[in-house]
Amino acid sequence: MYAISKKSKYALRALLVLSSKYEQGPMLIAELAKQERIPRKFLEQILLELRNKGILGSKKGKGGGYFLAKSPRTITVGDVIRILDGTLAPVPCVSQSAYRTCEECEDEAACGIRAVMHDVRDAAAEILDRESLANMLQREETLKQKQQKVLVYAI
């Protein structure tokens, strides 16, 4: 089944940290890489790509680093995955941005697989485009709070 790339997963982890520090100034790549246990060189490539697409801003020199270029409320998980992975479609014949016919398909219009995968793409897009970085950060905080409230009794 479709899975997001490691690149997108690392990006989302880094963006969650930057979301939690929104409007507090830039964060160094080295600090972010160490905190999230992401290989620094790989993280540099990811952050540069996100900067080039307007998700991040950067500042050079002392006190420099990366920061969110816009509010975490306006950046969706779908935005990030599309930037880094290209498409949400599980098969190329249902992609809105990278459409290709399937080589083995004889009648695309009557293909049951395509019909189901179209629904999968639409459902995934609806969820990922609804969830912002701010939403995801809030969900993470809620889950951490619930986890801290769990008491373990052992005899």
C-alpha atoms as a printed R data frame, in Angstrom:
    type eleno elety resid chain resno       x      y       z
1   ATOM     1    CA   MET     A     1   0.000  0.000   0.000
2   ATOM     2    CA   TYR     A     2   1.003  3.604  -0.384
3   ATOM     3    CA   ALA     A     3   3.390  4.927   2.229
4   ATOM     4    CA   ILE     A     4   4.900  8.362   2.523
5   ATOM     5    CA   SER     A     5   8.618  8.548   1.887
6   ATOM     6    CA   LYS     A     6  11.193  8.823   4.650
7   ATOM     7    CA   LYS     A     7  11.889 12.276   3.230
8   ATOM     8    CA   SER     A     8   8.300 13.395   3.886
9   ATOM     9    CA   LYS     A     9   8.250 11.812   7.328
10  ATOM    10    CA   TYR     A    10  11.489 13.571   8.313
11  ATOM    11    CA   ALA     A    11  10.122 16.818   6.897
12  ATOM    12    CA   LEU     A    12   6.944 16.542   8.939
13  ATOM    13    CA   ARG     A    13   8.931 15.821  12.104
14  ATOM    14    CA   ALA     A    14  11.156 18.839  11.498
15  ATOM    15    CA   LEU     A    15   8.168 21.034  10.632
16  ATOM    16    CA   LEU     A    16   6.403 20.030  13.852
17  ATOM    17    CA   VAL     A    17   9.403 21.246  15.843
18  ATOM    18    CA   LEU     A    18   9.520 24.485  13.853
19  ATOM    19    CA   SER     A    19   5.747 24.860  14.342
20  ATOM    20    CA   SER     A    20   6.193 24.597  18.103
21  ATOM    21    CA   LYS     A    21   8.714 27.448  17.877
22  ATOM    22    CA   TYR     A    22   6.758 29.554  15.391
23  ATOM    23    CA   GLU     A    23   7.724 33.246  15.567
24  ATOM    24    CA   GLN     A    24  10.496 32.499  18.097
25  ATOM    25    CA   GLY     A    25  13.316 32.888  15.579
26  ATOM    26    CA   PRO     A    26  15.341 30.535  13.406
27  ATOM    27    CA   MET     A    27  16.562 27.110  14.464
28  ATOM    28    CA   LEU     A    28  19.918 25.667  13.460
29  ATOM    29    CA   ILE     A    29  19.930 22.598  11.219
30  ATOM    30    CA   ALA     A    30  22.396 20.873  13.534
31  ATOM    31    CA   GLU     A    31  20.098 21.365  16.531
32  ATOM    32    CA   LEU     A    32  17.034 20.190  14.616
33  ATOM    33    CA   ALA     A    33  18.857 17.163  13.178
34  ATOM    34    CA   LYS     A    34  20.143 16.134  16.614
35  ATOM    35    CA   GLN     A    35  16.792 16.646  18.369
36  ATOM    36    CA   GLU     A    36  14.854 14.620  15.795
37  ATOM    37    CA   ARG     A    37  17.624 12.101  15.027
38  ATOM    38    CA   ILE     A    38  17.595 12.937  11.312
39  ATOM    39    CA   PRO     A    39  20.802 12.689   9.262
40  ATOM    40    CA   ARG     A    40  22.007 16.290   8.902
41  ATOM    41    CA   LYS     A    41  22.888 16.183   5.189
42  ATOM    42    CA   PHE     A    42  19.500 14.648   4.353
43  ATOM    43    CA   LEU     A    43  17.740 17.240   6.505
44  ATOM    44    CA   GLU     A    44  19.633 20.045   4.747
45  ATOM    45    CA   GLN     A    45  18.303 18.842   1.376
46  ATOM    46    CA   ILE     A    46  14.746 18.568   2.721
47  ATOM    47    CA   LEU     A    47  14.760 22.018   4.330
48  ATOM    48    CA   LEU     A    48  16.244 23.612   1.219
49  ATOM    49    CA   GLU     A    49  13.482 22.099  -0.916
50  ATOM    50    CA   LEU     A    50  10.821 23.358   1.522
51  ATOM    51    CA   ARG     A    51  12.440 26.803   1.532
52  ATOM    52    CA   ASN     A    52  12.422 26.895  -2.268
53  ATOM    53    CA   LYS     A    53   8.670 26.133  -2.211
54  ATOM    54    CA   GLY     A    54   7.905 28.915   0.302
55  ATOM    55    CA   ILE     A    55   7.176 26.724   3.334
56  ATOM    56    CA   LEU     A    56  10.344 27.767   5.160
57  ATOM    57    CA   GLY     A    57  12.467 30.864   5.423
58  ATOM    58    CA   SER     A    58  16.114 30.978   6.377
59  ATOM    59    CA   LYS     A    59  18.551 33.403   7.899
60  ATOM    60    CA   LYS     A    60  22.324 33.226   7.481
61  ATOM    61    CA   GLY     A    61  24.973 34.068  10.018
62  ATOM    62    CA   LYS     A    62  24.864 34.375  13.786
63  ATOM    63    CA   GLY     A    63  21.373 33.600  15.065
64  ATOM    64    CA   GLY     A    64  20.542 32.041  11.719
65  ATOM    65    CA   GLY     A    65  18.776 28.881  10.728
66  ATOM    66    CA   TYR     A    66  15.379 27.870   9.394
67  ATOM    67    CA   PHE     A    67  11.911 29.020  10.401
68  ATOM    68    CA   LEU     A    68   8.355 28.661   9.098
69  ATOM    69    CA   ALA     A    69   7.695 31.245   6.398
70  ATOM    70    CA   LYS     A    70   3.967 31.210   7.151
71  ATOM    71    CA   SER     A    71   1.625 30.203   9.924
72  ATOM    72    CA   PRO     A    72   1.472 26.495  10.828
73  ATOM    73    CA   ARG     A    73  -2.311 26.850  10.454
74  ATOM    74    CA   THR     A    74  -1.887 27.436   6.711
75  ATOM    75    CA   ILE     A    75   0.553 24.620   5.907
76  ATOM    76    CA   THR     A    76  -1.137 21.256   5.400
77  ATOM    77    CA   VAL     A    77   0.297 17.773   5.567
78  ATOM    78    CA   GLY     A    78  -0.889 17.349   1.971
79  ATOM    79    CA   ASP     A    79   1.165 20.389   0.906
80  ATOM    80    CA   VAL     A    80   4.324 18.896   2.380
81  ATOM    81    CA   ILE     A    81   3.826 15.416   0.948
82  ATOM    82    CA   ARG     A    82   3.059 16.784  -2.520
83  ATOM    83    CA   ILE     A    83   6.196 18.956  -2.456
84  ATOM    84    CA   LEU     A    84   8.465 16.089  -1.450
85  ATOM    85    CA   ASP     A    85   6.761 12.966  -2.852
86  ATOM    86    CA   GLY     A    86   4.987 14.503  -5.825
87  ATOM    87    CA   THR     A    87   1.585 12.868  -5.612
88  ATOM    88    CA   LEU     A    88  -0.894 11.293  -3.242
89  ATOM    89    CA   ALA     A    89  -2.166  8.842  -5.856
90  ATOM    90    CA   PRO     A    90  -1.527  5.128  -5.240
91  ATOM    91    CA   VAL     A    91  -1.488  4.472  -9.018
92  ATOM    92    CA   PRO     A    92  -0.398  6.881 -11.768
93  ATOM    93    CA   CYS     A    93  -3.704  6.810 -13.668
94  ATOM    94    CA   VAL     A    94  -5.515  8.658 -10.841
95  ATOM    95    CA   SER     A    95  -2.851 11.273 -10.142
96  ATOM    96    CA   GLN     A    96  -3.922 14.879 -10.604
97  ATOM    97    CA   SER     A    97  -0.359 16.184 -10.908
98  ATOM    98    CA   ALA     A    98   1.522 13.272 -12.521
99  ATOM    99    CA   TYR     A    99  -1.101 11.388 -14.556
100 ATOM   100    CA   ARG     A   100   0.086  8.461 -16.668
101 ATOM   101    CA   THR     A   101  -1.914  5.625 -18.166
102 ATOM   102    CA   CYS     A   102  -1.227  2.193 -16.759
103 ATOM   103    CA   GLU     A   103   0.587  0.062 -19.324
104 ATOM   104    CA   GLU     A   104  -1.507 -3.037 -18.687
105 ATOM   105    CA   CYS     A   105  -4.897 -1.301 -18.711
106 ATOM   106    CA   GLU     A   106  -7.087 -1.970 -21.738
107 ATOM   107    CA   ASP     A   107 -10.061  0.257 -20.827
108 ATOM   108    CA   GLU     A   108  -9.290  2.930 -18.264
109 ATOM   109    CA   ALA     A   109 -12.857  4.226 -18.182
110 ATOM   110    CA   ALA     A   110 -14.179  0.809 -17.098
111 ATOM   111    CA   CYS     A   111 -11.303 -0.205 -14.808
112 ATOM   112    CA   GLY     A   112 -12.511 -1.241 -11.347
113 ATOM   113    CA   ILE     A   113  -9.028 -0.904  -9.861
114 ATOM   114    CA   ARG     A   114  -8.790  2.669 -11.100
115 ATOM   115    CA   ALA     A   115 -12.234  3.486  -9.669
116 ATOM   116    CA   VAL     A   116 -11.260  2.237  -6.194
117 ATOM   117    CA   MET     A   117  -7.828  3.891  -6.299
118 ATOM   118    CA   HIS     A   118  -9.491  7.157  -7.329
119 ATOM   119    CA   ASP     A   119 -11.607  6.950  -4.162
120 ATOM   120    CA   VAL     A   120  -8.483  6.150  -2.115
121 ATOM   121    CA   ARG     A   121  -6.694  9.194  -3.544
122 ATOM   122    CA   ASP     A   122  -9.675 11.450  -2.854
123 ATOM   123    CA   ALA     A   123 -10.074 10.194   0.732
124 ATOM   124    CA   ALA     A   124  -6.367 10.586   1.480
125 ATOM   125    CA   ALA     A   125  -6.298 14.065  -0.072
126 ATOM   126    CA   GLU     A   126  -9.345 15.134   1.943
127 ATOM   127    CA   ILE     A   127  -7.683 14.132   5.218
128 ATOM   128    CA   LEU     A   128  -4.169 15.369   4.422
129 ATOM   129    CA   ASP     A   129  -5.406 18.696   3.053
130 ATOM   130    CA   ARG     A   130  -7.575 19.248   6.134
131 ATOM   131    CA   GLU     A   131  -4.781 18.611   8.635
132 ATOM   132    CA   SER     A   132  -2.469 21.564   9.145
133 ATOM   133    CA   LEU     A   133   0.824 21.544  11.003
134 ATOM   134    CA   ALA     A   134  -0.967 23.376  13.823
135 ATOM   135    CA   ASN     A   135  -3.622 20.619  13.975
136 ATOM   136    CA   MET     A   136  -0.976 17.914  13.970
137 ATOM   137    CA   LEU     A   137   0.992 19.666  16.719
138 ATOM   138    CA   GLN     A   138  -2.176 19.969  18.817
139 ATOM   139    CA   ARG     A   139  -2.957 16.287  18.307
140 ATOM   140    CA   GLU     A   140   0.567 15.391  19.404
141 ATOM   141    CA   GLU     A   141   0.236 17.496  22.563
142 ATOM   142    CA   THR     A   142  -3.140 15.915  23.369
143 ATOM   143    CA   LEU     A   143  -1.717 12.410  22.942
144 ATOM   144    CA   LYS     A   144   1.252 13.240  25.189
145 ATOM   145    CA   GLN     A   145  -1.097 14.569  27.876
146 ATOM   146    CA   LYS     A   146  -3.248 11.433  27.705
147 ATOM   147    CA   GLN     A   147  -0.156  9.269  27.941
148 ATOM   148    CA   GLN     A   148   1.035 11.107  31.068
149 ATOM   149    CA   LYS     A   149  -2.333 10.557  32.750
150 ATOM   150    CA   VAL     A   150  -2.125  6.777  32.390
151 ATOM   151    CA   LEU     A   151  -1.204  5.207  35.698
152 ATOM   152    CA   VAL     A   152   0.373  1.789  35.834
153 ATOM   153    CA   TYR     A   153  -0.347 -0.378  38.850
154 ATOM   154    CA   ALA     A   154   1.707 -3.520  39.319
155 ATOM   155    CA   ILE     A   155   1.839 -5.994  42.168
